[in-house]
Amino acid sequence: MTFWSPRMAATARLFWVAGALLLASCADTLPVAPLAPLKPAMEAEVVWKQGVGSVEQAILRPVMVQGVLYVANEAGELRAFDPATGKEIWRVKTLESFSAGIGSGDQMLLLGNKKGEVLAYTLKGDLLWRSQLSSELMVAPQAADGVVVTRTADGRISGLASSDGKRRWSVQRPMPALVLRGISQIAMERGAVLVGLPGGKLVALNLADGSVGWEATISIPRGATELERINDVVGTPLFGFRDVCTASYQGKVACLDVAKGETIWSTELSVTGALSAEGNKLFATTEKGDVVALNRTSGSVAWKQETLEGRYPSAPQAFNDYVVVGDAQGVVHFLSRADGVEMGRLKTEEVAIIQQPQVLDDNLILLTNRDGKLYALAPHGAQSHWLPSWFK
């Protein structure tokens, strides 16, 4: 018999949030809630599947650049795939031990290694340059307008020249005792860089020189222990026309004025991964395992789906008429974007899906952690992407 205490549950959720397997040493023995019966209203199929090597302990995510899907693994392999067929285009076996990536921009692929270096590759897999950072990368580097932006474990945000990796500017922020590795991502748009930080902070920087435009508090750490006080901003900040929306673990979801950093609204909600957005809704997965839709204008709850509690669902992804999550047993759930009702599900393998699914053209890309399997899924009868969100 497996005993399950609140402390065990909290620890398991923390490992899930951090992007690793649930207590990796005993992941197969942790209790997962049974699936509720479902009469499906839609079906989905596996278009293709590829093994890509171990990504269990690293912050490695696929990226799509100019119609090609790129994947890296911990063993230092960098691979390119045709996203329509899954056919491998090329593979490069480097001598690196990759720990963060893949970022992109300025016609480059960007990764970090366990030595604290950022590495820039061409879109054909040739090494352009490497640059030593002050400590190991915490998130995937990103590039735009001639600048590569990185964030490292010591709280330093750096801007490097895309041409040769030389440092152009640097900003440092204090780091709390405990942080979640790889839980946030860098966003760039309109000459601005938005970086989520531990301690519930979001900072906006000028891409050209690193000057601080504003720094906002999304939520304030609370609790008696360091574990309880983990309050990291999660996911990629979502740019809107006038707002930017983000969330924090054990904290809040909030939308801010993108120019000034002033809070438009915030609501108490402990999310475990990236937000997704479509139309006037934000979608989030909570620490309890609920999937929630929020009104982007006001923060009010549009709907909540509670049937996935205890199955450790991934961060959600809006995809056509659906909101899609994977779970701890490799099941992919398709929820109605309109009201959150589960419309269908697809079982992959008995391997956790932790990373947020990604939309690539008409397919949905999923990456499992322990065995490094890459799936392309397609729901039957999905609507075309050219339809505007207000029409749907």
C-alpha positions in Angstrom: 0.0 0.0 0.0 1.2 3.5 -0.8 0.6 6.2 1.8 0.0 9.7 0.6 0.4 12.6 3.0 -0.3 16.3 2.3 3.5 16.9 2.6 4.1 14.2 -0.1 1.4 15.8 -2.3 3.0 19.2 -1.9 6.4 17.9 -2.7 5.1 16.0 -5.8 3.4 19.1 -7.1 6.6 21.1 -6.6 8.6 18.6 -8.7 5.8 18.7 -11.3 6.0 22.5 -11.4 9.8 22.4 -11.7 9.6 20.5 -15.0 11.0 17.2 -13.7 9.3 13.8 -13.2 7.3 13.5 -10.0 9.9 12.5 -7.4 11.8 10.8 -10.2 13.1 7.9 -8.1 9.6 6.7 -7.4 7.5 8.2 -10.2 5.9 4.9 -11.1 4.5 4.3 -7.6 2.9 7.7 -6.9 -0.9 7.6 -6.8 -2.6 9.2 -9.7 -6.4 9.7 -9.7 -8.3 7.4 -12.0 -9.8 8.7 -15.2 -13.5 9.7 -15.1 -15.7 7.9 -17.6 -16.0 9.8 -20.9 -18.3 9.6 -23.9 -16.1 11.4 -26.5 -17.5 14.1 -28.7 -14.3 14.2 -30.8 -11.3 12.1 -31.7 -7.6 12.8 -32.1 -4.9 10.8 -33.8 -1.1 10.5 -33.6 0.2 11.9 -36.9 3.7 10.9 -36.2 6.0 9.9 -33.3 9.8 10.2 -32.9 12.3 9.3 -30.2 14.6 12.2 -29.4 16.6 11.1 -26.4 16.5 11.9 -22.7 15.2 15.3 -21.7 14.3 14.3 -18.1 16.6 16.5 -16.1 17.1 19.4 -18.6 15.1 22.4 -19.6 14.9 21.4 -23.2 11.9 22.3 -25.4 11.3 21.9 -29.1 11.2 25.1 -31.2 9.8 25.8 -34.7 11.9 28.1 -36.9 11.1 28.8 -40.6 9.0 25.7 -41.0 11.5 23.3 -39.3 11.1 21.7 -35.9 14.3 21.6 -33.8 14.9 19.4 -30.8 17.9 18.9 -28.5 18.6 16.3 -25.8 20.8 16.0 -22.7 23.4 13.9 -24.6 24.2 16.8 -26.8 22.3 15.8 -29.9 20.7 18.6 -32.0 18.1 17.4 -34.5 15.9 18.9 -37.2 12.5 17.4 -38.3 9.9 18.1 -40.9 6.9 19.0 -38.7 4.4 17.6 -41.2 5.8 14.1 -41.4 8.2 13.7 -38.5 11.0 12.8 -40.9 14.5 13.7 -39.6 16.2 16.3 -41.8 19.6 16.3 -40.0 21.3 15.4 -36.8 24.4 16.8 -35.2 26.1 15.0 -32.3 27.9 17.7 -30.3 30.3 17.2 -27.4 28.0 19.3 -25.2 25.8 18.4 -22.3 22.8 20.6 -23.0 20.8 21.8 -20.0 18.6 24.7 -21.4 17.0 25.6 -24.7 16.1 25.6 -27.4 15.9 29.4 -27.9 15.9 31.1 -31.2 16.1 34.4 -33.1 18.3 36.2 -35.5 18.6 33.1 -37.7 20.1 31.1 -34.8 19.4 28.2 -32.4 20.4 29.0 -28.8 21.2 26.5 -26.0 22.9 26.4 -22.7 25.3 23.7 -21.3 26.1 22.6 -17.8 29.3 24.6 -17.8 27.3 27.8 -17.8 27.9 28.6 -21.5 25.4 29.8 -24.1 26.0 28.3 -27.5 24.7 29.7 -30.8 24.2 27.4 -33.8 23.1 28.1 -37.4 19.8 26.6 -38.6 21.9 23.8 -40.1 23.5 22.9 -36.8 26.9 24.5 -37.2 28.4 26.1 -34.1 28.7 29.9 -34.5 30.1 30.9 -31.1 30.0 30.1 -27.4 30.0 32.6 -24.5 30.8 31.9 -20.8 28.1 33.3 -18.4 28.3 34.0 -14.7 26.4 30.8 -13.8 24.2 28.1 -15.4 21.3 29.2 -17.6 17.8 29.0 -15.9 15.8 29.5 -19.1 16.2 29.2 -22.8 18.1 32.2 -24.4 16.2 34.3 -26.9 17.4 36.7 -29.6 16.0 39.6 -31.6 17.4 42.7 -33.3 21.1 41.7 -32.8 20.8 40.9 -29.1 20.7 37.5 -27.3 19.1 37.7 -23.8 19.9 35.2 -21.1 19.0 34.6 -17.5 21.2 32.7 -15.2 20.9 31.0 -11.8 22.6 33.9 -10.0 19.8 36.3 -11.0 21.7 38.0 -13.8 20.0 39.0 -17.0 22.4 39.6 -19.8 22.3 41.0 -23.4 24.9 39.5 -25.7 25.8 40.5 -29.3 24.1 38.0 -31.7 27.2 38.3 -33.9 29.8 37.0 -31.5 28.3 36.4 -28.0 30.1 39.3 -26.4 28.3 41.0 -23.5 26.6 44.3 -24.3 24.7 44.8 -21.0 23.8 43.1 -17.7 21.2 43.5 -15.0 21.2 41.6 -11.7 18.4 40.9 -9.3 18.6 39.1 -5.9 17.5 35.5 -5.8 15.6 33.7 -2.9 16.9 30.5 -1.3 14.7 28.2 -3.4 13.7 28.7 -7.0 12.0 26.6 -9.7 14.3 25.7 -12.5 13.2 26.4 -16.0 9.7 27.5 -15.0 9.7 30.9 -16.7 10.6 32.0 -20.2 11.9 35.3 -21.8 9.5 37.3 -24.0 10.5 39.9 -26.5 8.4 42.3 -28.5 8.5 45.8 -29.8 12.1 46.4 -28.5 11.2 45.3 -25.0 12.3 42.3 -23.0 10.0 40.8 -20.3 11.6 38.5 -17.8 9.8 36.7 -15.0 11.8 36.3 -11.7 11.6 34.3 -8.5 9.9 36.2 -5.7 6.9 37.1 -7.9 8.6 39.9 -9.9 8.3 40.8 -13.6 10.8 43.2 -15.1 10.7 45.0 -18.4 14.0 46.0 -20.0 15.1 47.9 -23.1 16.5 45.3 -25.5 19.1 47.6 -26.9 20.8 48.7 -23.6 19.2 46.7 -20.8 17.8 49.8 -19.1 14.9 49.0 -16.8 11.5 50.3 -18.0 9.6 49.1 -15.1 9.5 46.3 -12.4 6.2 45.0 -11.1 5.3 42.7 -8.2 2.9 40.0 -9.4 2.6 38.4 -5.9 4.4 38.5 -2.5 6.0 35.4 -1.0 4.1 34.0 2.0 4.6 31.2 4.4 6.8 30.0 7.3 9.2 27.8 5.3 11.3 28.4 2.2 9.2 25.8 0.4 6.0 27.6 1.2 7.6 30.9 0.1 8.5 29.8 -3.5 6.7 32.4 -5.6 8.3 32.3 -9.0 6.7 33.9 -12.1 5.9 31.0 -14.5 5.7 30.6 -18.2 6.2 33.2 -20.9 4.7 36.6 -20.3 1.8 37.1 -22.9 1.9 40.3 -24.8 -1.3 41.9 -25.8 -1.9 45.2 -27.6 -2.0 47.2 -24.4 -1.5 44.6 -21.7 0.9 41.8 -20.7 -0.4 38.9 -18.6 1.5 36.5 -16.5 1.2 34.3 -13.4 3.2 33.0 -10.4 3.3 29.7 -8.5 1.6 30.0 -5.1 0.6 33.5 -6.1 -1.6 35.2 -8.7 -2.6 35.6 -12.3 -2.3 39.3 -13.4 -2.6 41.5 -16.4 -0.5 44.7 -16.4 -0.3 47.9 -18.5 2.4 47.0 -21.0 3.8 50.5 -21.1 3.8 51.4 -17.4 3.8 48.0 -15.6 0.7 49.1 -13.5 -1.7 46.3 -12.5 -4.9 46.3 -14.5 -6.3 43.3 -12.4 -4.9 40.4 -10.4 -6.6 37.3 -8.9 -5.4 34.8 -6.4 -4.5 31.6 -8.3 -1.5 29.3 -7.8 -0.6 28.0 -11.3 1.9 25.4 -12.2 3.1 26.4 -15.6 2.6 28.7 -18.5 -0.6 30.5 -19.4 -2.2 30.2 -22.8 -4.4 32.8 -24.4 -7.0 32.9 -27.2 -9.4 35.7 -27.9 -10.5 37.3 -24.6 -9.6 34.3 -22.5 -6.6 33.2 -20.5 -6.2 29.5 -19.6 -4.2 28.2 -16.6 -3.6 24.9 -14.8 -3.7 25.3 -11.0 -1.7 23.6 -8.3 -4.7 21.4 -7.5 -4.9 20.2 -11.1 -7.9 22.3 -12.2 -7.9 23.9 -15.7 -9.4 27.4 -15.5 -10.4 30.0 -18.1 -10.2 33.6 -17.0 -11.7 36.7 -18.7 -8.6 38.6 -20.0 -10.3 42.0 -19.5 -11.4 41.5 -15.8 -9.8 38.3 -14.5 -13.2 36.8 -13.7 -13.5 33.0 -14.0 -15.3 32.0 -17.2 -15.2 28.3 -16.4 -13.3 25.7 -14.3 -12.7 22.0 -15.1 -12.0 20.0 -11.9 -12.1 16.4 -13.2 -8.3 16.3 -13.7 -7.4 16.9 -10.0 -4.9 14.3 -8.9 -3.7 13.6 -12.5 -1.1 16.4 -12.5 -2.1 18.1 -15.8 0.5 20.1 -17.8 0.1 23.7 -18.6 -2.7 24.2 -21.1 -2.6 25.1 -24.7 -5.4 26.7 -26.7 -5.7 24.9 -30.0 -8.6 25.6 -32.4 -11.8 24.9 -30.4 -10.0 23.1 -27.6 -7.8 23.7 -24.6 -5.3 20.8 -24.4 -3.4 19.4 -21.5 -1.3 16.2 -21.0 -1.2 14.3 -17.7 1.0 12.1 -15.5 0.0 8.9 -17.3 0.6 10.2 -20.8 -3.1 10.9 -21.5 -3.9 14.0 -23.6 -7.2 15.8 -22.7 -9.1 18.0 -25.1 -11.4 20.4 -23.3 -14.0 22.7 -24.9 -12.6 26.2 -25.2 -16.1 27.5 -24.7 -17.0 25.9 -21.4 -14.2 23.5 -20.3 -16.2 20.3 -20.8 -13.9 17.4 -21.8 -14.6 16.5 -25.4 -12.1 13.7 -25.9 -8.8 12.2 -24.9 -5.9 10.3 -26.4 -3.6 7.9 -24.6 0.0 8.0 -25.7 2.2 5.9 -23.4 2.6 5.5 -19.7 5.0 8.4 -19.5 4.3 11.8 -18.0 3.6 14.8 -20.2 4.9 17.8 -18.3 5.7 20.4 -20.8 3.0 22.7 -22.3 1.8 21.3 -25.7 2.9 23.5 -28.6 0.8 24.5 -31.7 2.7 24.0 -34.9 0.5 24.7 -38.0 -2.4 22.2 -37.8 -0.7 19.8 -35.4 -0.1 19.8 -31.7 3.4 18.9 -30.6 4.0 17.0 -27.3 7.2 16.0 -25.6 7.4 13.3 -22.9 10.1 13.6 -20.3 11.4 10.3 -19.2 11.7 8.6 -22.6 12.0 11.7 -24.8 9.2 10.9 -27.2 8.0 13.6 -29.5 4.4 13.3 -30.7 2.5 15.3 -33.4 -1.3 15.1 -32.8 -4.3 16.2 -34.8 -7.9 16.4 -33.7 -10.4 15.2 -36.3 -12.5 17.9 -37.7 -10.4 20.7 -36.2 -11.3 24.2 -37.6 -8.7 26.0 -39.7 -6.5 28.6 -38.1 -7.4 31.4 -40.5 -10.8 31.8 -38.7 -10.6 34.8 -36.4 -11.0 34.1 -32.7 -14.1 36.2 -32.4 -15.8 34.0 -35.1 -15.1 30.9 -33.1 
